[in-house]
Amino acid sequence: MKLLFKNIKQLLQIRDNATISLKGSEMKELPKLDDAWLLVEDGKISDFGKMEEIPAFEEVETVDASGKILLPGWIDSHTHLVYAGNREQEFVDRINGLTYEEIANKGGGILNSAKKLQETSEEELYVQSARRMEEVMKMGTTAIEIKSGYGLTTDAELKMLRVIKRLKENYPIAIKATFLGAHAVPKEYKENKDAYLDLLVDEMMPKIAEEQLAEYVDIFCEKGYFTVEDTHKILAAGKKHNLIPKIHVNQFNSIGGIQVGVEYDALSVDHLEVMNPEDIEALKGSRTMPVALPSCSLFLSIPYTPARDIIDAGLPLALATDYNPGSTPSGNMNLVVSLACMKMKMNPEEAINAATVNAAYAMGLSETHGSVTKGKQANFILTEKIPSYGFLPYSFGANHIDSVYINGKKI
Ligand SMILES: [Zn+2]
């Protein structure tokens, strides 16, 4: 089955196979073709070019993209999309001035999310998560990473990871799973965190490896959660089970998590709202992708990741949503791209590169996703008729997506 897009006003993000990530000033370039065509064959990008040189195609289904922009689908490399229930009451309580402790006592916070998840059946958890998956796909997300970490017991963590596995089987979108047992210390282990770490390493990880339920391992390296030493322990154990690190670091404090991530060749270090010059220095020359989560900053009213400092130091940067019930109840990559421009002073080219090419790197999908390259998956956003691609981040909060294609099929 062949699909031909013709009269495309602008075809964005045209790259060769050698481009796997973009750093520093490279992020300002967004290669494009005006008045273009693109052919999809067997779910992959077969060829593309200028309309004035379009060959004669037979037996193709044609989409007239006049006035519309075609770009690679968004790639969301950091989410907690599998969770049970929502926390909007906590949100209202916070508006009304309740303290964190008062909210926790009323049934808010991550440990309460864990309690709710433990009590939710695998089937119900799947149904709730599948609804969110369909929601983000409609908003242009065509590859997604999902973490465990709201289970915090062996059974509940495995339940989350099995739900992710089932989503992988049932949806065309590329999904990667991350084991985040070290998301918070459960109440029962409050006085004995080491025993919880042992449970993660000795019991959960071997089971996850045996059932092949995760590609990545993650830890919340932060004051009051897990230390740099804990991070060493988890990443070293993950390595034994071929779980590649992708870690939560520098959200509220800079305590050396980035340096540990780089030491273990982490695929990405995520959050980075608080960055010291030493943290930026540590990332130079590494293969680790920094990932910013601006909709989390928006929701919590915390600082935004200093994108200019990171990019101007010659580093790459990716963008993701952090979709989760507590700090980012939104999986909208369009909003993330807007926030990157509005709040982090990234220009539209940098933001689009961060949400496509660099995001694909942060999910280990550079060979198949993230750009318009012959042979890559035909995953696209086709916009409505809009004046330019800069209009996408500019008209924040609006939806200008006409249709989304995954593996060449309109969803
Ligand atoms: Zn997160």
Boltz pocket constraint, residues with backbone or C-beta under 6 A from the ligand:
constraints:
  - pocket:
      binder: B
      contacts: [[A, 78], [A, 79], [A, 80], [A, 248], [A, 322], [A, 324]]
      max_distance: 6.0
